[in-house]
Amino acid sequence: MPIISVNNKKVHIQELNKGAEQTVVLIHGMFSNLSIYYFNIAPILAKHFHVVMFDLKSHGMSERFTDGYDLENMSSDVLALMDVLDIQKAHLVGYSFGGLIALKTALKSPNRIEQLVVIEAPDPQDEKARNIIDEYSKEFLEHYVANFTDTTKVQMGKRQMEKNHRMYEFLFNQTSIKADMIKEKYFLSKVNFSELKPSTLLMYGEDSNCRPTGELLNTQIEASELKLIPGDHNIPIQEPALIAEIITHFLSKSLKTLSQNHG
């Protein structure tokens, strides 16, 4: 359960396959934690890559803070995490609001991001899409409890369940998280996507309310491809193995380039 200090915050991280040549940093969505990747997606990616997962501030086992949930602050935290772990360049994967953080980070420091994977990033301008994040958090909690039980063979205790609910209550009621998300309302419409350098994989659910955002981003980002996955906003829960395989295939293009350059 490694806890490291990033931007003067205690951050819970997990790493797999540290010896790999290339690193993938996975960013989860709001109101969840790194376990969205840990149980199913990360182990598949770790067959080829050094995988870094972390809990966003006030999520999972990271330190709680009342403010700083805007994209500028959140992307600064990602870059600071890379600095602390001595990662000069990485692939970035972001899900839901984490997809927006990944986009912001790639725009902010394009020289630090190898390739970009954006999964189900919502348009913050779309109120329905913002509400999806609230709905998703409830389904995520059920998924987390089920996986915890399957993986550890231990039924999650009442105390642990209460702890998770307290985290949600804190985020919803005592932080600037919702106000900061609303502040980012026009993020996608203001972005100059010609400045986005990394090649980008967009993954959206066939039945997701966020799918139009994926289709829009695909027209805006020159070096992008859109993959539609069976399911809705919860595709990492619904199709984790498929998502991991598609990401591995996409990122492996750079592994081939690396081996050719070394050959």
Buried (B, 14 or more C-beta within 10 A) or exposed (E): EEEBEBBEBBBBBBBBBEEBEBBBBBBBBBBBBBBBBBBBBBBBBBEBBBBBBBBBBBBBBBBBBEEBBBBEBBBBBBBBBBEBBEBEEBBBBBBBBBBBBBBBBBBBBEEBBBBBBBBBBBBBBBEEBBEBBEEBBEBBBEBBBEBBEEEEEEEBEEEBEEEBEEBBEBBEEEBBBBEBBEBBBEBBEEBEBEEBBBBBBBBBBEEBBBBEBBBBBBEBBEEBEBBBBEBBBBBBBBBBEBBBBBBBEBBBEBBEEBEEEEE
